[in-house]
Amino acid sequence: MPDSCSSPNNSLLTPYAGKVRVRVGGLLVRAGGILLAAHRGLLPGSAPFWSPPGGGWAFGEGLKEALRREFQEETGLAVRVGRQLHLHEFRRDQLQALEIFFEVTAEDPTATPCLGHDPEHAPDQQLLTELAWLTPRQLLALPLAQVHPVLRGLLSTDDVFVPQVILDS
């Protein structure tokens, strides 16, 4: 989630307002890039917010099971979930989440990801707009607000595998 959100009355964000969400995310690295999803509605204007694929943890699921489901929904890829890497606390306006990120590897390392959907949103209200393999250099060139906090300041894809805890103060 971004450091600064657009107005909490943004209709795309209404399903998440006033609730504490637990989210899982997966970090998939291939050929020097990190697979990321662009989200709309989180930043002013039409600026994209780049974040690892993932989503909400549902009652009755294990964390890794939830991440496999979310990754499949958003990217079309079947993944193996590895070790936990990052914990990120997010609080802004009416939005609050605890995000847990894991290392993931594709079941088929040659498979091409394709933009999926979020079943919680109607087809014309999707938050996801694009998937891309972004290098650390490309992420450093973006405005800070457009890059998820766990990806900021990376100099190498190896840096994504250094565990970190980011708590909102």
C-alpha positions as a Markdown table, in Angstrom:
| # | Residue | x | y | z |
|---|---|---|---|---|
| 1 | Met | 0.0 | 0.0 | 0.0 |
| 2 | Pro | 1.3 | 3.5 | -0.7 |
| 3 | Asp | 2.5 | 6.0 | 1.8 |
| 4 | Ser | -0.1 | 8.5 | 0.7 |
| 5 | Cys | -3.6 | 7.5 | -0.5 |
| 6 | Ser | -6.1 | 9.4 | -2.5 |
| 7 | Ser | -9.3 | 10.4 | -0.6 |
| 8 | Pro | -10.7 | 7.6 | 1.5 |
| 9 | Asn | -14.0 | 8.0 | -0.3 |
| 10 | Asn | -12.5 | 6.7 | -3.5 |
| 11 | Ser | -15.0 | 4.1 | -4.6 |
| 12 | Leu | -12.3 | 1.7 | -5.7 |
| 13 | Leu | -11.1 | 1.6 | -2.1 |
| 14 | Thr | -14.5 | 1.5 | -0.3 |
| 15 | Pro | -14.3 | -2.3 | 0.2 |
| 16 | Tyr | -11.1 | -1.9 | 2.3 |
| 17 | Ala | -12.0 | 1.2 | 4.3 |
| 18 | Gly | -12.5 | 1.0 | 8.1 |
| 19 | Lys | -11.1 | -2.6 | 8.3 |
| 20 | Val | -7.8 | -4.1 | 9.3 |
| 21 | Arg | -6.7 | -6.3 | 6.4 |
| 22 | Val | -4.0 | -9.0 | 6.4 |
| 23 | Arg | -2.4 | -9.2 | 3.0 |
| 24 | Val | 0.1 | -11.6 | 1.5 |
| 25 | Gly | 2.5 | -10.8 | -1.3 |
| 26 | Gly | 5.0 | -12.7 | -3.4 |
| 27 | Leu | 8.4 | -11.6 | -4.6 |
| 28 | Leu | 9.3 | -13.3 | -7.9 |
| 29 | Val | 12.6 | -12.5 | -9.5 |
| 30 | Arg | 13.6 | -13.4 | -13.0 |
| 31 | Ala | 16.4 | -12.2 | -15.3 |
| 32 | Gly | 17.2 | -9.2 | -13.2 |
| 33 | Gly | 13.6 | -8.0 | -12.8 |
| 34 | Ile | 10.9 | -8.3 | -10.1 |
| 35 | Leu | 7.4 | -9.1 | -11.2 |
| 36 | Leu | 5.1 | -6.3 | -10.1 |
| 37 | Ala | 1.5 | -5.2 | -10.5 |
| 38 | Ala | 0.4 | -1.7 | -11.2 |
| 39 | His | -2.6 | -0.6 | -9.1 |
| 40 | Arg | -4.9 | 2.3 | -9.8 |
| 41 | Gly | -6.9 | 4.4 | -7.4 |
| 42 | Leu | -4.3 | 4.4 | -4.6 |
| 43 | Leu | -2.5 | 7.6 | -5.7 |
| 44 | Pro | -3.8 | 11.0 | -6.9 |
| 45 | Gly | -4.5 | 11.3 | -10.6 |
| 46 | Ser | -3.8 | 8.2 | -12.7 |
| 47 | Ala | -0.4 | 7.5 | -11.2 |
| 48 | Pro | 0.3 | 3.7 | -10.8 |
| 49 | Phe | 1.4 | 2.2 | -7.6 |
| 50 | Trp | 3.8 | -0.7 | -8.1 |
| 51 | Ser | 3.5 | -3.6 | -5.7 |
| 52 | Pro | 4.3 | -7.4 | -5.6 |
| 53 | Pro | 1.3 | -9.5 | -6.6 |
| 54 | Gly | -0.8 | -10.6 | -3.7 |
| 55 | Gly | -4.0 | -9.8 | -1.8 |
| 56 | Gly | -6.2 | -10.6 | 1.2 |
| 57 | Trp | -5.8 | -13.6 | 3.5 |
| 58 | Ala | -9.2 | -15.3 | 3.7 |
| 59 | Phe | -10.6 | -17.0 | 6.8 |
| 60 | Gly | -9.7 | -20.7 | 6.8 |
| 61 | Glu | -6.7 | -20.4 | 4.5 |
| 62 | Gly | -3.1 | -20.8 | 5.3 |
| 63 | Leu | -0.9 | -17.8 | 4.5 |
| 64 | Lys | 1.0 | -19.8 | 1.7 |
| 65 | Glu | -2.2 | -21.2 | 0.3 |
| 66 | Ala | -3.6 | -17.6 | 0.2 |
| 67 | Leu | -0.5 | -16.4 | -1.7 |
| 68 | Arg | -0.7 | -19.2 | -4.2 |
| 69 | Arg | -4.4 | -18.3 | -4.9 |
| 70 | Glu | -3.7 | -14.6 | -5.1 |
| 71 | Phe | -0.7 | -15.1 | -7.4 |
| 72 | Gln | -2.8 | -17.3 | -9.7 |
| 73 | Glu | -5.7 | -14.8 | -9.8 |
| 74 | Glu | -3.4 | -11.8 | -10.5 |
| 75 | Thr | -0.7 | -13.3 | -12.8 |
| 76 | Gly | -2.0 | -16.6 | -14.0 |
| 77 | Leu | 1.2 | -18.2 | -12.6 |
| 78 | Ala | 1.3 | -21.2 | -10.3 |
| 79 | Val | 4.0 | -20.6 | -7.7 |
| 80 | Arg | 5.9 | -22.4 | -4.9 |
| 81 | Val | 6.0 | -20.3 | -1.8 |
| 82 | Gly | 9.3 | -20.1 | 0.1 |
| 83 | Arg | 10.5 | -18.2 | 3.1 |
| 84 | Gln | 8.9 | -15.2 | 4.7 |
| 85 | Leu | 10.9 | -12.0 | 3.8 |
| 86 | His | 9.1 | -8.9 | 4.9 |
| 87 | Leu | 6.5 | -7.6 | 7.2 |
| 88 | His | 4.9 | -4.2 | 6.5 |
| 89 | Glu | 2.4 | -2.2 | 8.5 |
| 90 | Phe | 0.3 | 0.3 | 6.6 |
| 91 | Arg | -2.0 | 3.0 | 8.2 |
| 92 | Arg | -3.5 | 6.0 | 6.3 |
| 93 | Asp | -6.9 | 7.6 | 6.6 |
| 94 | Gln | -9.5 | 4.8 | 6.5 |
| 95 | Leu | -7.0 | 2.1 | 5.3 |
| 96 | Gln | -5.1 | -0.2 | 7.5 |
| 97 | Ala | -3.2 | -3.4 | 6.6 |
| 98 | Leu | -0.5 | -5.8 | 7.7 |
| 99 | Glu | 1.4 | -7.2 | 4.7 |
| 100 | Ile | 3.5 | -10.3 | 4.8 |
| 101 | Phe | 5.8 | -10.9 | 1.8 |
| 102 | Phe | 7.3 | -14.3 | 0.8 |
| 103 | Glu | 9.8 | -15.4 | -1.7 |
| 104 | Val | 8.1 | -17.3 | -4.6 |
| 105 | Thr | 9.3 | -19.3 | -7.6 |
| 106 | Ala | 7.2 | -20.2 | -10.6 |
| 107 | Glu | 6.2 | -23.8 | -11.0 |
| 108 | Asp | 7.1 | -23.4 | -14.7 |
| 109 | Pro | 10.1 | -21.0 | -14.9 |
| 110 | Thr | 9.3 | -20.3 | -18.6 |
| 111 | Ala | 5.7 | -19.4 | -18.1 |
| 112 | Thr | 4.7 | -15.9 | -19.1 |
| 113 | Pro | 2.5 | -14.0 | -16.5 |
| 114 | Cys | -0.7 | -12.4 | -17.8 |
| 115 | Leu | -2.7 | -9.7 | -16.0 |
| 116 | Gly | -5.5 | -11.4 | -14.1 |
| 117 | His | -8.3 | -9.9 | -12.0 |
| 118 | Asp | -9.5 | -9.3 | -8.5 |
| 119 | Pro | -12.8 | -11.2 | -7.9 |
| 120 | Glu | -13.8 | -8.7 | -5.3 |
| 121 | His | -14.2 | -6.0 | -8.0 |
| 122 | Ala | -16.4 | -5.7 | -11.0 |
| 123 | Pro | -14.7 | -5.9 | -14.4 |
| 124 | Asp | -14.8 | -2.1 | -14.8 |
| 125 | Gln | -13.6 | -1.5 | -11.2 |
| 126 | Gln | -10.4 | -3.5 | -11.3 |
| 127 | Leu | -7.5 | -2.1 | -9.3 |
| 128 | Leu | -4.8 | -4.0 | -11.3 |
| 129 | Thr | -3.9 | -2.3 | -14.6 |
| 130 | Glu | -0.6 | -3.9 | -15.7 |
| 131 | Leu | 2.1 | -6.5 | -14.9 |
| 132 | Ala | 5.7 | -5.7 | -15.5 |
| 133 | Trp | 9.2 | -7.0 | -14.8 |
| 134 | Leu | 10.9 | -4.0 | -13.2 |
| 135 | Thr | 14.6 | -3.8 | -12.4 |
| 136 | Pro | 15.9 | -2.1 | -9.3 |
| 137 | Arg | 17.2 | 0.7 | -11.6 |
| 138 | Gln | 13.8 | 1.2 | -13.0 |
| 139 | Leu | 12.2 | 1.3 | -9.5 |
| 140 | Leu | 14.8 | 3.9 | -8.4 |
| 141 | Ala | 13.8 | 6.1 | -11.3 |
| 142 | Leu | 10.1 | 6.2 | -10.3 |
| 143 | Pro | 8.6 | 8.7 | -7.8 |
| 144 | Leu | 8.9 | 7.3 | -4.3 |
| 145 | Ala | 5.1 | 7.2 | -3.8 |
| 146 | Gln | 4.7 | 4.9 | -6.8 |
| 147 | Val | 6.9 | 2.1 | -5.3 |
| 148 | His | 5.8 | -0.2 | -2.5 |
| 149 | Pro | 8.0 | 0.6 | 0.7 |
| 150 | Val | 9.5 | -2.9 | 0.7 |
| 151 | Leu | 11.0 | -2.2 | -2.8 |
| 152 | Arg | 12.3 | 1.2 | -2.2 |
| 153 | Gly | 16.1 | 1.8 | -2.4 |
| 154 | Leu | 16.9 | -1.6 | -4.0 |
| 155 | Leu | 20.3 | -1.6 | -5.7 |
| 156 | Ser | 20.1 | -5.2 | -6.8 |
| 157 | Thr | 17.4 | -7.9 | -7.0 |
| 158 | Asp | 19.4 | -9.7 | -4.3 |
| 159 | Asp | 18.4 | -6.9 | -1.9 |
| 160 | Val | 14.8 | -8.1 | -2.1 |
| 161 | Phe | 15.8 | -11.2 | -0.2 |
| 162 | Val | 17.1 | -9.3 | 2.8 |
| 163 | Pro | 14.3 | -9.6 | 5.4 |
| 164 | Gln | 12.9 | -6.4 | 6.8 |
| 165 | Val | 10.1 | -5.2 | 9.1 |
| 166 | Ile | 8.6 | -1.8 | 8.3 |
| 167 | Leu | 6.3 | -0.5 | 11.0 |
| 168 | Asp | 4.2 | 2.7 | 10.5 |
| 169 | Ser | 5.0 | 5.2 | 13.2 |
